[in-house]
Amino acid sequence: MSRSKISSLLGVLMAAIGVSAHGHVTHIVINGTLYQGYDPTTFPYMSNPPVVVGWSADQLDNGFVSPSAYNKADMICHRSAAPAKGHAQVRAGDTITLQWTEWPESHHGPVIDWLAPCNGPCENVDKTALRFFKIDGLGMASPGAPGKFAADVLIEKDNTWEVRIPPNIKAGNYVLRHEIIALHSAGQPDGAQSYPQCINLEITGPGTDEPSGVAGTALYPSNDPGVLVNIYDSILNYQVPGGPIVPGGISSVVQSPSAVQRTGMPTPAGDSGSGGGNTSGSTLPTSPTSPTSPTSPTSTRPPLTSTTSSGGGGNGVEQSLYGQCGGIGWTGPATCAQGMCKYLNDYYSQCV
């Protein structure tokens, strides 16, 4: 069998393996303060979900946006996305850590970040009016077939990604659009998988730059050479989609996830945080860790605790972070592998 046929077959096989494996950003960390993101797998079932910094999305399956929808509104911040009800404060030049759910090894691809000014509170912005400019974008870390992509680096770093806010950006309210493009089946039209995640930020600092941007429906086309590509052929020069990075941006900062020191509460529209944002008063140890593989660094996740909640038993099984851990009629795990079990209403408690 020829090499080209083998590489095509590999693409088909990897697509089949990874078809049901997806992800989302669970939380972000800014200068040691942890802010919860939107959980598309549990929040839709809650009568009164918490205020978070991450945009809501119709992503119950942890799914993706296909290239055929790149020119539609779902591409902006994911399917049926709506603005978050709060925001976190960050100073221009600071670095944000984004924590993903476990990312599948088969989903090789680039990681890209964009900013769009809201020109007012992001909590009620019209997403179609946002104009995004690219602040970073890493494709291949080393060549090969498929080689080592940014998403593989993310996996090595405990499923986290570091994003630096350009130091020269003008202060204001912005939407951070963070994205992984999975290329395991991108050798055929409409085969790539985009996972955009949006976060509300209030950027502070003395910067003055106001880069021009493009609509979220015009970031890159479905036939972009970085989207329609067979990564199982040797690629000498993979081009990250989305055009050039703005001045002050960088292809990727050194990936060194921030340690969590405290939990933070999102700031609602119309208010501004102080320093690193509003904190809940819950301070964590200065060097928290979680179980890691031999190649994984210190995690950004909170330290392990086990707190029981009403209902359930779980037969000794512990619930994962942001999963349900109690409530009337709940028969699943009642202890948390990470964080603590927080009561939200009579029918729902959650590991946070």
Salt bridges, closest charged atoms under 4 A:
ASP39 OD1 - HIS24 NE2 3.65
ASP61 OD1 - ARG79 NH2 2.57
ASP113 OD1 - HIS178 ND1 2.68
GLU123 OE2 - HIS87 ND1 2.67
ASP152 OD1 - HIS108 ND1 2.91
GLU156 OE2 - LYS148 NZ 3.04
GLU179 OE1 - ARG177 NH1 2.75
GLU202 OE1 - HIS87 NE2 3.46
GLU210 OE2 - LYS170 NZ 3.67
ASP233 OD1 - ARG3 NH1 3.72
